[in-house]
Amino acid sequence: MAKEQFATCPEWCMPSEGTWVPYDLTRDDMKKTFNEDIRQFPLTYIGQVSPSIVGWSAYKQAGVEAKSNSMTHALITTTGLSSTGIVEEIQAVLKEADVESTVFDGITTNPKDHECEAAYAVYKEAGCDGVVSVGGGSSHDSGKAVRLQAWLEQNGDDRKLRDFACNLNPHYTTKMPTFPDISGIPQVAVNASTGTGAQFTSTAVINDTELQYKLVVVVPGGLPSVAIDDPLLHRTQPPHVLAGAGMDAIVHALESLTGRLNCPVARSQSLMGIQYMANNLREAVGNPQNHQAMENVVWGMVLCSYGFLKVGAVGVIHTLAHMLGAMGDGMAHHGLANAIFMIPVSRWNMIANPQAYKDVGLAIGMEDIRYQMPIHAAEATIDELEKLRNDVGITNCSLKQFDWFMEKPDDYIEHAAIWGYNDFTREANNRQTSPQDLKDLLYAQIY
């Protein structure tokens, strides 16, 4: 059922048509991060990612890693993995390392603020001293939120999750100096999803269920202590989940490679990551027992994640996917949401940087475009990515599939434009974007 009313964006409202500006350099918060000579984008801060263990049977290291990070009793945050036996196996591995565990499996796709609060209540009641997150991005992000809540209570800080939102207005860099370092509360992220990269990053993306937007929480020390990626666990994903997760990884690389930042450190990893995904995702979805394809998809996800996490950044595909995953009662899975917007946003974006899209095409083996004009090569590359998306089974990209959305599409689109324009993912998009652009892109997907 559609929400009857939408909350306004705190301290910010939609600019009048024709008066919006992408960056207001008279504002102190913008001056803080923008290069005064170029006046286009912040200086490049190359981010770090969690230490990683990748390989077959890597999950067996979870107990050793938890123990070495001083855990004695871990809260396991997880989603719907009960039929796989994965959670029970991780508990056994922890037990062998003399680490007790309590399971909280109330996390759902697009983790909610109240789920994170409930998870922390269990953490506190059980006397936990660390988190082992098992599953995909929802499990890992909720684990980070639990750690933040634990730090706040331990230090007598009455701030809530919402107080750590990273928005563009007021600019997140003006708030981050007040954020705590939560690295003292360890987290082992046992990953089983070839998509989000949440096992590597300090970012926690949580649904604010009252305001219906993505609460992007970034705090110092939020990185998991270690990330574990085991192809044995990844291949337990149902094919449609693997397909959506794979599209999420591809979008990470795509937006990193075509966005404003174009950081060489990120670029090298994104190019190889998207190559791995394009060459192996079909086989992995079609037959998860294809060991080489599954291993390569895991490596592709790792590289694509590194690409955007080491300041490759993302863009408007993620902006719109965030909103589709945050609104209504039937939120879209993040991987599916990215798949829905990947092609239309790329076609809209490509005039701003066609050479970057050509480079993507060359990376995935499209040698026939090497001597084409960049704009024609960009068009061919996006067509090829659309074919890949269709081949793995994601062919319905109409917003009509979401009944809740169609109850009040105008209201949802207005809400998505207001909050999406304030989403920090929009900042790195390669094409300048107005609120009306976001509306137009959403309306175009109702067909």
C-alpha angles and dihedrals in degrees: 000000000000119000110254096217135021126216118238120244108263116248091356140073139181110285117236115268111272094016103076120112125195094224126015104205093187088073117093092221091058093045088055094065107023127091104243093211100050097024094199112097142356123275110273115263109189106220129215129233132208121276106265140212114197128179149071112318091006088137088076088073092065093093095047091048093048091049094047088053090057097254117155099165120022130196108222110213112197147145133220100333097120095113094051100062090226096121093050090049091051090049089053091050090050092047091053088057091050093253116135119214142200120197125224108185098167094105116115134190110292091023114238129226092239091051090055090049091050090049091053090050088057091045091054096043093049093048094239123178100191146010133248108192115200123191131020137328094304092058094045096044093048088050090056090049090052090052092050092050090048091052092048094053094042089054099041092247112150097196118124132219091266090061089068098056115138106218133155096239111068084024113243093229090067090059104037096079087068094052119107128241106242097180090113089074105069128221129189109198112205101191126206101165126084093212135056105046088217090137089070105041141074090224120106115192109202131173114243096212096193098050094029101226138109110274102210107199118194117174131164112266092019091126112112111252089241136356121218121198116183120177088211088068096038093058091060088074114110110249095252091051091048090049093051093044090050091053089051090055092047091051090052090058095039095053092042091054098043101036131099098266100060092180110187091219091056094037096060093053095042092053093053092041095054089046091055092047096046092049098045113023096086092053093045093051092044095047119009088187089069091106098193094048092049093048091049092050089053090051089045091054091048092051094044089050093049089050096061096031093056087064099283083122126188135251149205095326086066092040092060093038089054091054094046088052094048104045131082132358097288102053118187120246108257095239092050091046091054090048090052094055100032097090104037093045091046091052089049093045101044098086089066094060114003093161090063091055089048089054089053090052092051090048091057093050105266096145092163090073096054095102098034124109108268094247093054091044090050091054091050092048093053090048089054092050089050090053090051091050091050093046092058090053105264101125103132106078098154118120087223088084088074105074093190090057094051093054090073109002095161092054093047093047092050090049092047092051093051096047095033091056087058094047111113091224088072092064095076098044113128095227122057109251135206127193088253090056090057090050093049092050091051095046090050089061093060102091 
